[in-house]
């Protein structure tokens, strides 16, 4: 992945593709599918808020 700054539509599309993988990882780490879902939702929200605040999201994966 390059370090260029992503725009919001590009990041949203990328996160949509990464979401299942992130959920599996978080569910394993948390020991709960439900907790894993909560972690993923909070993390995706923070990533989008960071982008809206002009922060560079360089490695979304």
Secondary structure, DSSP 8 states (H G I E B T S, - for coil): -------HHHHHHHHHHHHHHHHHHHHHHHT-HHHHHHHHHHHHHHHHHHHHTT-------
